[in-house]
């Protein structure tokens, strides 16, 4: 139904749409449906008792401060903790290089608000994170894409895309959402060198970096950029990368806490953007997160998350090997929350989803993750949120749907 309001919306709203994942989550509320659709952490791993205790401490010892307005940059002890924590991964920054955001989604929105003019081109991987595409499209971005493979962004194909003059590159180097792949160290070095050669900045989105199940930690792009340029010193980080991360995958998404690392002048501009958005991220949530996370608990908790998610990933991969028909392939992530499935070209996963829901199982069709089209025969599966029993049964149901869809396209031979 069209109302007079439809004529009043700003031009930038014309290409905006609802998140395909959020719409799918509405379907998955059926109690007997097994969902591999959302990027949801396992709720049974949330540190509920520690949160209760932290709330009591914060309200008892600093209740007036916790319930009051605070600085836009964020709660200083939490930012100081992040400085120490990130230093263990080689990210050496100062307090003024960090701003706390209301989840990493707000970080992406603020970066878009700060950098994108209508019609600017953004370079992304394909497929890429749907939430980032939704944030950037709101500012009327255009896209140029470079495909990924099992070693992440195909940097050998990057130079042609860079010649189009993108405003920045948006890259998820670790356990990429949606594909689960990791950018190899060699390609990271090449990416940084090309970014410097063409003068194109990088937005490095790293929500899953701590959730590595196997293999060696790889240096973040922000670290390689610092080493390449020698841009970390007494004045803090001054380089060519904006880095984002979040507590949503390590503590709890309901806290809505993320952060941005950037040169100090960029942080100052982001702070101005944020003041016009929400003034500040919740003081109470920041203080509670700090109370829970400091003192070594976060490290211990992340180790537990890794162990559980590794087991669920292994079980999903094993069940797929046993159940899926020939012609279907998938990634084998070393960490994170997702894997990526490619079906034969004859299958459109939007249609497959309808069959899957009849089988009481759900996933996210892959086309939504391709900003310039494609991916009709792909899908994203989440393994972190389902129990072991649900993984086995859900993959069995999905294999039934895939086999039924393949049978519809099987050639029919007549006998004369």
SEKOL-55653 format. One record per residue (C-alpha): residue number from 1; residue in three letters; chain; x, y, z. Coordinates in steps of 0.5 Angstrom, whole numbers, padded with zeros to 4 digits. Last residue first. Layout:
REM SEKOL-55653
+------+------+-------+-------+-------+-------+
| resi | resn | chain |    xx |    yy |    zz |
+------+------+-------+-------+-------+-------+
|  NUM |  Ala |     A |     X |     Y |     Z |
...
+------+------+-------+-------+-------+-------+
//
This chain:
REM SEKOL-55653
+------+------+-------+-------+-------+-------+
| resi | resn | chain |    xx |    yy |    zz |
+------+------+-------+-------+-------+-------+
|  416 |  Unk |     A |  0026 | -0093 | -0057 |
|  415 |  Unk |     A |  0028 | -0091 | -0049 |
|  414 |  Unk |     A |  0027 | -0084 | -0047 |
|  413 |  Unk |     A |  0032 | -0081 | -0043 |
|  412 |  Unk |     A |  0030 | -0076 | -0038 |
|  411 |  Unk |     A |  0036 | -0071 | -0036 |
|  410 |  Unk |     A |  0036 | -0069 | -0028 |
|  409 |  Unk |     A |  0033 | -0062 | -0027 |
|  408 |  Unk |     A |  0028 | -0064 | -0022 |
|  407 |  Unk |     A |  0032 | -0070 | -0019 |
|  406 |  Unk |     A |  0037 | -0064 | -0017 |
|  405 |  Unk |     A |  0032 | -0061 | -0013 |
|  404 |  Unk |     A |  0030 | -0067 | -0009 |
|  403 |  Unk |     A |  0037 | -0068 | -0008 |
|  402 |  Unk |     A |  0038 | -0061 | -0005 |
|  401 |  Unk |     A |  0032 | -0062 | -0001 |
|  400 |  Unk |     A |  0034 | -0069 |  0002 |
|  399 |  Unk |     A |  0041 | -0066 |  0003 |
|  398 |  Unk |     A |  0038 | -0060 |  0007 |
|  397 |  Unk |     A |  0034 | -0065 |  0012 |
|  396 |  Unk |     A |  0040 | -0069 |  0013 |
|  395 |  Unk |     A |  0044 | -0063 |  0015 |
|  394 |  Unk |     A |  0039 | -0061 |  0020 |
|  393 |  Unk |     A |  0039 | -0068 |  0023 |
|  392 |  Unk |     A |  0046 | -0068 |  0024 |
|  391 |  Unk |     A |  0047 | -0060 |  0026 |
|  390 |  Unk |     A |  0041 | -0061 |  0030 |
|  389 |  Unk |     A |  0044 | -0066 |  0035 |
|  388 |  Unk |     A |  0050 | -0063 |  0035 |
|  387 |  Unk |     A |  0047 | -0057 |  0038 |
|  386 |  Unk |     A |  0046 | -0051 |  0033 |
|  385 |  Unk |     A |  0048 | -0044 |  0034 |
|  384 |  Unk |     A |  0056 | -0044 |  0032 |
|  383 |  Unk |     A |  0055 | -0048 |  0025 |
|  382 |  Unk |     A |  0052 | -0043 |  0021 |
|  381 |  Unk |     A |  0051 | -0044 |  0013 |
|  380 |  Unk |     A |  0052 | -0040 |  0007 |
|  379 |  Unk |     A |  0049 | -0041 |  0001 |
|  378 |  Unk |     A |  0051 | -0042 | -0007 |
|  377 |  Unk |     A |  0048 | -0043 | -0013 |
|  376 |  Unk |     A |  0045 | -0036 | -0015 |
|  375 |  Unk |     A |  0052 | -0033 | -0013 |
|  374 |  Unk |     A |  0052 | -0028 | -0018 |
|  373 |  Unk |     A |  0050 | -0020 | -0018 |
|  372 |  Unk |     A |  0054 | -0014 | -0017 |
|  371 |  Unk |     A |  0054 | -0014 | -0009 |
|  370 |  Unk |     A |  0054 | -0021 | -0008 |
|  369 |  Unk |     A |  0052 | -0023 | -0001 |
|  368 |  Unk |     A |  0045 | -0023 | -0003 |
|  367 |  Unk |     A |  0046 | -0028 | -0008 |
|  366 |  Unk |     A |  0048 | -0034 | -0003 |
|  365 |  Unk |     A |  0042 | -0036 |  0000 |
|  364 |  Unk |     A |  0042 | -0036 |  0007 |
|  363 |  Unk |     A |  0040 | -0043 |  0011 |
|  362 |  Unk |     A |  0034 | -0046 |  0014 |
|  361 |  Unk |     A |  0031 | -0053 |  0016 |
|  360 |  Unk |     A |  0024 | -0056 |  0017 |
|  359 |  Unk |     A |  0024 | -0060 |  0010 |
|  358 |  Unk |     A |  0018 | -0055 |  0008 |
|  357 |  Unk |     A |  0023 | -0050 |  0009 |
|  356 |  Unk |     A |  0029 | -0053 |  0005 |
|  355 |  Unk |     A |  0024 | -0054 | -0001 |
|  354 |  Unk |     A |  0023 | -0046 |  0000 |
|  353 |  Unk |     A |  0030 | -0045 |  0001 |
|  352 |  Unk |     A |  0032 | -0049 | -0006 |
|  351 |  Unk |     A |  0028 | -0044 | -0010 |
|  350 |  Unk |     A |  0033 | -0038 | -0007 |
|  349 |  Unk |     A |  0038 | -0043 | -0008 |
|  348 |  Unk |     A |  0038 | -0043 | -0015 |
|  347 |  Unk |     A |  0040 | -0050 | -0017 |
|  346 |  Unk |     A |  0042 | -0052 | -0024 |
|  345 |  Unk |     A |  0049 | -0049 | -0023 |
|  344 |  Unk |     A |  0051 | -0055 | -0019 |
|  343 |  Unk |     A |  0051 | -0053 | -0011 |
|  342 |  Unk |     A |  0056 | -0049 | -0008 |
|  341 |  Unk |     A |  0056 | -0049 |  0000 |
|  340 |  Unk |     A |  0060 | -0043 |  0004 |
|  339 |  Unk |     A |  0062 | -0044 |  0012 |
|  338 |  Unk |     A |  0060 | -0040 |  0018 |
|  337 |  Unk |     A |  0062 | -0038 |  0025 |
|  336 |  Unk |     A |  0069 | -0037 |  0026 |
|  335 |  Unk |     A |  0075 | -0041 |  0025 |
|  334 |  Unk |     A |  0080 | -0045 |  0020 |
|  333 |  Unk |     A |  0074 | -0046 |  0015 |
|  332 |  Unk |     A |  0073 | -0052 |  0011 |
|  331 |  Unk |     A |  0069 | -0049 |  0004 |
|  330 |  Unk |     A |  0064 | -0053 |  0001 |
|  329 |  Unk |     A |  0062 | -0057 | -0005 |
|  328 |  Unk |     A |  0056 | -0060 | -0008 |
|  327 |  Unk |     A |  0057 | -0064 | -0015 |
|  326 |  Unk |     A |  0056 | -0071 | -0011 |
|  325 |  Unk |     A |  0050 | -0071 | -0006 |
|  324 |  Unk |     A |  0051 | -0069 |  0001 |
|  323 |  Unk |     A |  0050 | -0074 |  0006 |
|  322 |  Unk |     A |  0056 | -0077 |  0009 |
|  321 |  Unk |     A |  0061 | -0071 |  0007 |
|  320 |  Unk |     A |  0056 | -0066 |  0010 |
|  319 |  Unk |     A |  0055 | -0070 |  0016 |
|  318 |  Unk |     A |  0063 | -0070 |  0017 |
|  317 |  Unk |     A |  0063 | -0062 |  0015 |
|  316 |  Unk |     A |  0058 | -0061 |  0020 |
|  315 |  Unk |     A |  0061 | -0065 |  0026 |
|  314 |  Unk |     A |  0068 | -0062 |  0025 |
|  313 |  Unk |     A |  0064 | -0055 |  0025 |
|  312 |  Unk |     A |  0061 | -0056 |  0031 |
|  311 |  Unk |     A |  0067 | -0059 |  0035 |
|  310 |  Unk |     A |  0071 | -0053 |  0033 |
|  309 |  Unk |     A |  0065 | -0049 |  0036 |
|  308 |  Unk |     A |  0065 | -0052 |  0042 |
|  307 |  Unk |     A |  0073 | -0051 |  0043 |
|  306 |  Unk |     A |  0073 | -0044 |  0041 |
|  305 |  Unk |     A |  0068 | -0042 |  0045 |
|  304 |  Unk |     A |  0072 | -0045 |  0051 |
|  303 |  Unk |     A |  0078 | -0041 |  0049 |
|  302 |  Unk |     A |  0074 | -0035 |  0048 |
|  301 |  Unk |     A |  0072 | -0035 |  0056 |
|  300 |  Unk |     A |  0079 | -0036 |  0059 |
|  299 |  Unk |     A |  0082 | -0031 |  0055 |
|  298 |  Unk |     A |  0076 | -0026 |  0057 |
|  297 |  Unk |     A |  0076 | -0028 |  0064 |
|  296 |  Unk |     A |  0084 | -0026 |  0065 |
|  295 |  Unk |     A |  0083 | -0020 |  0069 |
|  294 |  Unk |     A |  0079 | -0016 |  0065 |
|  293 |  Unk |     A |  0073 | -0018 |  0061 |
|  292 |  Unk |     A |  0067 | -0018 |  0066 |
|  291 |  Unk |     A |  0068 | -0011 |  0069 |
|  290 |  Unk |     A |  0070 | -0008 |  0062 |
|  289 |  Unk |     A |  0063 | -0011 |  0059 |
|  288 |  Unk |     A |  0059 | -0008 |  0065 |
|  287 |  Unk |     A |  0063 | -0001 |  0064 |
|  286 |  Unk |     A |  0061 | -0001 |  0057 |
|  285 |  Unk |     A |  0054 | -0004 |  0058 |
|  284 |  Unk |     A |  0053 |  0002 |  0063 |
|  283 |  Unk |     A |  0056 |  0007 |  0059 |
|  282 |  Unk |     A |  0051 |  0006 |  0053 |
|  281 |  Unk |     A |  0055 |  0008 |  0046 |
|  280 |  Unk |     A |  0055 |  0015 |  0046 |
|  279 |  Unk |     A |  0052 |  0021 |  0043 |
|  278 |  Unk |     A |  0047 |  0017 |  0039 |
|  277 |  Unk |     A |  0048 |  0019 |  0031 |
|  276 |  Unk |     A |  0050 |  0026 |  0031 |
|  275 |  Unk |     A |  0055 |  0025 |  0036 |
|  274 |  Unk |     A |  0057 |  0019 |  0032 |
|  273 |  Unk |     A |  0059 |  0023 |  0026 |
|  272 |  Unk |     A |  0063 |  0028 |  0030 |
|  271 |  Unk |     A |  0067 |  0022 |  0034 |
|  270 |  Unk |     A |  0068 |  0019 |  0027 |
|  269 |  Unk |     A |  0072 |  0025 |  0025 |
|  268 |  Unk |     A |  0076 |  0025 |  0031 |
|  267 |  Unk |     A |  0078 |  0018 |  0030 |
|  266 |  Unk |     A |  0080 |  0020 |  0023 |
|  265 |  Unk |     A |  0085 |  0025 |  0026 |
|  264 |  Unk |     A |  0087 |  0020 |  0031 |
|  263 |  Unk |     A |  0089 |  0015 |  0026 |
|  262 |  Unk |     A |  0084 |  0009 |  0026 |
|  261 |  Unk |     A |  0082 |  0003 |  0031 |
|  260 |  Unk |     A |  0074 |  0002 |  0031 |
|  259 |  Unk |     A |  0070 | -0001 |  0036 |
|  258 |  Unk |     A |  0064 | -0006 |  0038 |
|  257 |  Unk |     A |  0059 | -0007 |  0043 |
|  256 |  Unk |     A |  0052 | -0008 |  0042 |
|  255 |  Unk |     A |  0051 | -0012 |  0049 |
|  254 |  Unk |     A |  0046 | -0016 |  0046 |
|  253 |  Unk |     A |  0052 | -0019 |  0042 |
|  252 |  Unk |     A |  0055 | -0023 |  0048 |
|  251 |  Unk |     A |  0062 | -0024 |  0050 |
|  250 |  Unk |     A |  0066 | -0027 |  0045 |
|  249 |  Unk |     A |  0062 | -0026 |  0038 |
|  248 |  Unk |     A |  0059 | -0020 |  0040 |
|  247 |  Unk |     A |  0065 | -0016 |  0043 |
|  246 |  Unk |     A |  0067 | -0013 |  0036 |
|  245 |  Unk |     A |  0072 | -0011 |  0031 |
|  244 |  Unk |     A |  0074 | -0006 |  0026 |
|  243 |  Unk |     A |  0080 | -0003 |  0023 |
|  242 |  Unk |     A |  0081 |  0003 |  0019 |
|  241 |  Unk |     A |  0088 |  0002 |  0015 |
|  240 |  Unk |     A |  0092 |  0007 |  0011 |
|  239 |  Unk |     A |  0097 |  0009 |  0017 |
|  238 |  Unk |     A |  0098 |  0014 |  0023 |
|  237 |  Unk |     A |  0098 |  0009 |  0029 |
|  236 |  Unk |     A |  0100 |  0013 |  0035 |
|  235 |  Unk |     A |  0104 |  0019 |  0036 |
|  234 |  Unk |     A |  0110 |  0016 |  0039 |
|  233 |  Unk |     A |  0110 |  0011 |  0034 |
|  232 |  Unk |     A |  0106 |  0007 |  0029 |
|  231 |  Unk |     A |  0107 |  0009 |  0021 |
|  230 |  Unk |     A |  0113 |  0005 |  0019 |
|  229 |  Unk |     A |  0110 |  0004 |  0013 |
|  228 |  Unk |     A |  0110 | -0003 |  0011 |
|  227 |  Unk |     A |  0110 | -0005 |  0018 |
|  226 |  Unk |     A |  0104 | -0001 |  0020 |
|  225 |  Unk |     A |  0101 | -0003 |  0014 |
|  224 |  Unk |     A |  0102 | -0011 |  0016 |
|  223 |  Unk |     A |  0099 | -0009 |  0023 |
|  222 |  Unk |     A |  0093 | -0006 |  0020 |
|  221 |  Unk |     A |  0092 | -0012 |  0015 |
|  220 |  Unk |     A |  0092 | -0017 |  0021 |
|  219 |  Unk |     A |  0098 | -0022 |  0022 |
|  218 |  Unk |     A |  0096 | -0029 |  0021 |
|  217 |  Unk |     A |  0095 | -0033 |  0027 |
|  216 |  Unk |     A |  0097 | -0040 |  0026 |
|  215 |  Unk |     A |  0093 | -0046 |  0024 |
|  214 |  Unk |     A |  0087 | -0049 |  0028 |
|  213 |  Unk |     A |  0081 | -0047 |  0032 |
|  212 |  Unk |     A |  0081 | -0039 |  0031 |
|  211 |  Unk |     A |  0076 | -0035 |  0034 |
|  210 |  Unk |     A |  0080 | -0029 |  0036 |
|  209 |  Unk |     A |  0080 | -0026 |  0029 |
|  208 |  Unk |     A |  0072 | -0027 |  0028 |
|  207 |  Unk |     A |  0070 | -0020 |  0028 |
|  206 |  Unk |     A |  0075 | -0017 |  0024 |
|  205 |  Unk |     A |  0073 | -0012 |  0019 |
|  204 |  Unk |     A |  0079 | -0009 |  0015 |
|  203 |  Unk |     A |  0077 | -0002 |  0012 |
|  202 |  Unk |     A |  0083 | -0001 |  0007 |
|  201 |  Unk |     A |  0085 |  0006 |  0004 |
|  200 |  Unk |     A |  0087 |  0006 | -0003 |
|  199 |  Unk |     A |  0093 |  0010 | -0005 |
|  198 |  Unk |     A |  0095 |  0006 | -0011 |
|  197 |  Unk |     A |  0102 |  0004 | -0009 |
|  196 |  Unk |     A |  0100 |  0003 | -0002 |
|  195 |  Unk |     A |  0094 | -0001 | -0003 |
|  194 |  Unk |     A |  0098 | -0005 | -0008 |
|  193 |  Unk |     A |  0103 | -0006 | -0003 |
|  192 |  Unk |     A |  0098 | -0008 |  0003 |
|  191 |  Unk |     A |  0094 | -0013 | -0002 |
|  190 |  Unk |     A |  0101 | -0016 | -0003 |
|  189 |  Unk |     A |  0103 | -0017 |  0004 |
|  188 |  Unk |     A |  0096 | -0020 |  0005 |
|  187 |  Unk |     A |  0096 | -0025 | -0001 |
|  186 |  Unk |     A |  0103 | -0028 |  0002 |
|  185 |  Unk |     A |  0099 | -0028 |  0009 |
|  184 |  Unk |     A |  0093 | -0032 |  0006 |
|  183 |  Unk |     A |  0086 | -0029 |  0007 |
|  182 |  Unk |     A |  0082 | -0034 |  0011 |
|  181 |  Unk |     A |  0076 | -0037 |  0008 |
|  180 |  Unk |     A |  0069 | -0038 |  0012 |
|  179 |  Unk |     A |  0065 | -0036 |  0006 |
|  178 |  Unk |     A |  0060 | -0031 |  0009 |
|  177 |  Unk |     A |  0063 | -0028 |  0013 |
|  176 |  Unk |     A |  0070 | -0029 |  0012 |
|  175 |  Unk |     A |  0074 | -0033 |  0017 |
|  174 |  Unk |     A |  0080 | -0028 |  0018 |
|  173 |  Unk |     A |  0081 | -0023 |  0012 |
|  172 |  Unk |     A |  0075 | -0019 |  0012 |
|  171 |  Unk |     A |  0076 | -0013 |  0007 |
|  170 |  Unk |     A |  0073 | -0007 |  0005 |
|  169 |  Unk |     A |  0077 | -0003 |  0000 |
|  168 |  Unk |     A |  0076 |  0005 |  0000 |
|  167 |  Unk |     A |  0074 |  0010 | -0005 |
|  166 |  Unk |     A |  0075 |  0006 | -0011 |
|  165 |  Unk |     A |  0079 |  0009 | -0017 |
|  164 |  Unk |     A |  0077 |  0004 | -0023 |
|  163 |  Unk |     A |  0085 |  0002 | -0023 |
|  162 |  Unk |     A |  0084 | -0002 | -0017 |
|  161 |  Unk |     A |  0079 | -0007 | -0020 |
|  160 |  Unk |     A |  0084 | -0008 | -0025 |
|  159 |  Unk |     A |  0090 | -0009 | -0020 |
|  158 |  Unk |     A |  0086 | -0014 | -0015 |
|  157 |  Unk |     A |  0086 | -0020 | -0020 |
|  156 |  Unk |     A |  0092 | -0023 | -0017 |
|  155 |  Unk |     A |  0090 | -0021 | -0010 |
|  154 |  Unk |     A |  0084 | -0027 | -0011 |
|  153 |  Unk |     A |  0081 | -0025 | -0004 |
|  152 |  Unk |     A |  0081 | -0031 |  0001 |
|  151 |  Unk |     A |  0086 | -0037 |  0001 |
|  150 |  Unk |     A |  0080 | -0042 | -0001 |
|  149 |  Unk |     A |  0078 | -0037 | -0007 |
|  148 |  Unk |     A |  0075 | -0030 | -0007 |
|  147 |  Unk |     A |  0073 | -0026 | -0013 |
|  146 |  Unk |     A |  0074 | -0018 | -0014 |
|  145 |  Unk |     A |  0068 | -0013 | -0014 |
|  144 |  Unk |     A |  0067 | -0006 | -0016 |
|  143 |  Unk |     A |  0061 | -0003 | -0012 |
|  142 |  Unk |     A |  0057 |  0003 | -0012 |
|  141 |  Unk |     A |  0055 |  0007 | -0006 |
|  140 |  Unk |     A |  0049 |  0011 | -0005 |
|  139 |  Unk |     A |  0050 |  0012 |  0003 |
|  138 |  Unk |     A |  0045 |  0007 |  0005 |
|  137 |  Unk |     A |  0049 |  0002 |  0000 |
|  136 |  Unk |     A |  0055 |  0003 |  0005 |
|  135 |  Unk |     A |  0051 |  0000 |  0011 |
|  134 |  Unk |     A |  0047 | -0005 |  0007 |
|  133 |  Unk |     A |  0053 | -0008 |  0004 |
|  132 |  Unk |     A |  0057 | -0008 |  0011 |
|  131 |  Unk |     A |  0051 | -0012 |  0013 |
|  130 |  Unk |     A |  0051 | -0017 |  0008 |
|  129 |  Unk |     A |  0059 | -0019 |  0009 |
|  128 |  Unk |     A |  0062 | -0020 |  0002 |
|  127 |  Unk |     A |  0062 | -0025 | -0004 |
|  126 |  Unk |     A |  0065 | -0023 | -0007 |
|  125 |  Unk |     A |  0070 | -0019 | -0004 |
|  124 |  Unk |     A |  0069 | -0011 | -0004 |
|  123 |  Unk |     A |  0072 | -0005 | -0007 |
|  122 |  Unk |     A |  0067 |  0001 | -0006 |
|  121 |  Unk |     A |  0065 |  0006 | -0012 |
|  120 |  Unk |     A |  0063 |  0013 | -0010 |
|  119 |  Unk |     A |  0056 |  0015 | -0013 |
|  118 |  Unk |     A |  0053 |  0019 | -0007 |
|  117 |  Unk |     A |  0059 |  0021 | -0003 |
|  116 |  Unk |     A |  0062 |  0015 |  0002 |
|  115 |  Unk |     A |  0067 |  0017 |  0007 |
|  114 |  Unk |     A |  0065 |  0019 |  0014 |
|  113 |  Unk |     A |  0058 |  0016 |  0013 |
|  112 |  Unk |     A |  0060 |  0010 |  0011 |
|  111 |  Unk |     A |  0065 |  0009 |  0016 |
|  110 |  Unk |     A |  0060 |  0011 |  0021 |
|  109 |  Unk |     A |  0055 |  0005 |  0018 |
|  108 |  Unk |     A |  0061 |  0000 |  0019 |
|  107 |  Unk |     A |  0062 |  0002 |  0026 |
|  106 |  Unk |     A |  0055 |  0002 |  0027 |
|  105 |  Unk |     A |  0055 | -0005 |  0025 |
|  104 |  Unk |     A |  0061 | -0007 |  0029 |
|  103 |  Unk |     A |  0056 | -0006 |  0035 |
|  102 |  Unk |     A |  0054 |  0001 |  0039 |
|  101 |  Unk |     A |  0061 |  0004 |  0038 |
|  100 |  Unk |     A |  0067 |  0005 |  0042 |
|   99 |  Unk |     A |  0073 |  0009 |  0039 |
|   98 |  Unk |     A |  0080 |  0008 |  0039 |
|   97 |  Unk |     A |  0086 |  0011 |  0036 |
|   96 |  Unk |     A |  0086 |  0016 |  0042 |
|   95 |  Unk |     A |  0088 |  0010 |  0047 |
|   94 |  Unk |     A |  0094 |  0009 |  0043 |
|   93 |  Unk |     A |  0096 |  0003 |  0038 |
|   92 |  Unk |     A |  0100 | -0003 |  0037 |
|   91 |  Unk |     A |  0096 | -0008 |  0034 |
|   90 |  Unk |     A |  0101 | -0014 |  0034 |
|   89 |  Unk |     A |  0096 | -0019 |  0036 |
|   88 |  Unk |     A |  0098 | -0019 |  0044 |
|   87 |  Unk |     A |  0098 | -0011 |  0043 |
|   86 |  Unk |     A |  0090 | -0012 |  0041 |
|   85 |  Unk |     A |  0089 | -0014 |  0049 |
|   84 |  Unk |     A |  0093 | -0008 |  0052 |
|   83 |  Unk |     A |  0090 | -0003 |  0047 |
|   82 |  Unk |     A |  0083 | -0006 |  0048 |
|   81 |  Unk |     A |  0084 | -0006 |  0056 |
|   80 |  Unk |     A |  0085 |  0002 |  0055 |
|   79 |  Unk |     A |  0079 |  0003 |  0051 |
|   78 |  Unk |     A |  0075 | -0001 |  0057 |
|   77 |  Unk |     A |  0078 |  0003 |  0062 |
|   76 |  Unk |     A |  0077 |  0010 |  0058 |
|   75 |  Unk |     A |  0069 |  0009 |  0057 |
|   74 |  Unk |     A |  0068 |  0011 |  0050 |
|   73 |  Unk |     A |  0070 |  0016 |  0045 |
|   72 |  Unk |     A |  0063 |  0019 |  0045 |
|   71 |  Unk |     A |  0064 |  0021 |  0053 |
|   70 |  Unk |     A |  0059 |  0019 |  0058 |
|   69 |  Unk |     A |  0052 |  0020 |  0060 |
|   68 |  Unk |     A |  0050 |  0018 |  0066 |
|   67 |  Unk |     A |  0047 |  0011 |  0069 |
|   66 |  Unk |     A |  0054 |  0008 |  0070 |
|   65 |  Unk |     A |  0057 |  0014 |  0073 |
|   64 |  Unk |     A |  0051 |  0014 |  0078 |
|   63 |  Unk |     A |  0052 |  0006 |  0079 |
|   62 |  Unk |     A |  0059 |  0006 |  0080 |
|   61 |  Unk |     A |  0061 |  0001 |  0086 |
|   60 |  Unk |     A |  0054 | -0002 |  0087 |
|   59 |  Unk |     A |  0051 | -0001 |  0080 |
|   58 |  Unk |     A |  0058 | -0004 |  0077 |
|   57 |  Unk |     A |  0059 | -0009 |  0082 |
|   56 |  Unk |     A |  0052 | -0012 |  0081 |
|   55 |  Unk |     A |  0052 | -0011 |  0074 |
|   54 |  Unk |     A |  0059 | -0015 |  0074 |
|   53 |  Unk |     A |  0056 | -0021 |  0078 |
|   52 |  Unk |     A |  0050 | -0022 |  0074 |
|   51 |  Unk |     A |  0054 | -0021 |  0067 |
|   50 |  Unk |     A |  0059 | -0027 |  0070 |
|   49 |  Unk |     A |  0053 | -0031 |  0072 |
|   48 |  Unk |     A |  0050 | -0030 |  0065 |
|   47 |  Unk |     A |  0057 | -0032 |  0061 |
|   46 |  Unk |     A |  0054 | -0033 |  0054 |
|   45 |  Unk |     A |  0056 | -0040 |  0052 |
|   44 |  Unk |     A |  0049 | -0043 |  0052 |
|   43 |  Unk |     A |  0047 | -0038 |  0047 |
|   42 |  Unk |     A |  0051 | -0040 |  0042 |
|   41 |  Unk |     A |  0053 | -0035 |  0037 |
|   40 |  Unk |     A |  0048 | -0033 |  0032 |
|   39 |  Unk |     A |  0050 | -0031 |  0025 |
|   38 |  Unk |     A |  0043 | -0033 |  0023 |
|   37 |  Unk |     A |  0041 | -0038 |  0017 |
|   36 |  Unk |     A |  0043 | -0045 |  0020 |
|   35 |  Unk |     A |  0036 | -0046 |  0023 |
|   34 |  Unk |     A |  0033 | -0052 |  0025 |
|   33 |  Unk |     A |  0025 | -0051 |  0024 |
|   32 |  Unk |     A |  0021 | -0055 |  0030 |
|   31 |  Unk |     A |  0020 | -0049 |  0034 |
|   30 |  Unk |     A |  0018 | -0044 |  0028 |
|   29 |  Unk |     A |  0022 | -0038 |  0029 |
|   28 |  Unk |     A |  0026 | -0039 |  0023 |
|   27 |  Unk |     A |  0022 | -0035 |  0019 |
|   26 |  Unk |     A |  0023 | -0029 |  0022 |
|   25 |  Unk |     A |  0030 | -0030 |  0022 |
|   24 |  Unk |     A |  0030 | -0030 |  0014 |
|   23 |  Unk |     A |  0028 | -0023 |  0014 |
|   22 |  Unk |     A |  0033 | -0021 |  0018 |
|   21 |  Unk |     A |  0038 | -0025 |  0014 |
|   20 |  Unk |     A |  0035 | -0022 |  0008 |
|   19 |  Unk |     A |  0037 | -0015 |  0011 |
|   18 |  Unk |     A |  0031 | -0010 |  0009 |
|   17 |  Unk |     A |  0032 | -0006 |  0003 |
|   16 |  Unk |     A |  0035 |  0001 |  0001 |
|   15 |  Unk |     A |  0036 |  0003 | -0006 |
|   14 |  Unk |     A |  0031 |  0008 | -0006 |
|   13 |  Unk |     A |  0033 |  0011 |  0001 |
|   12 |  Unk |     A |  0039 |  0015 | -0001 |
|   11 |  Unk |     A |  0034 |  0019 | -0005 |
|   10 |  Unk |     A |  0030 |  0022 |  0001 |
|    9 |  Unk |     A |  0023 |  0019 |  0003 |
|    8 |  Unk |     A |  0018 |  0024 |  0002 |
|    7 |  Unk |     A |  0014 |  0021 | -0004 |
|    6 |  Unk |     A |  0013 |  0015 |  0000 |
|    5 |  Unk |     A |  0010 |  0018 |  0006 |
|    4 |  Unk |     A |  0004 |  0020 |  0002 |
|    3 |  Unk |     A |  0002 |  0013 |  0003 |
|    2 |  Unk |     A |  0003 |  0007 | -0002 |
|    1 |  Unk |     A |  0000 |  0000 |  0000 |
+------+------+-------+-------+-------+-------+
//
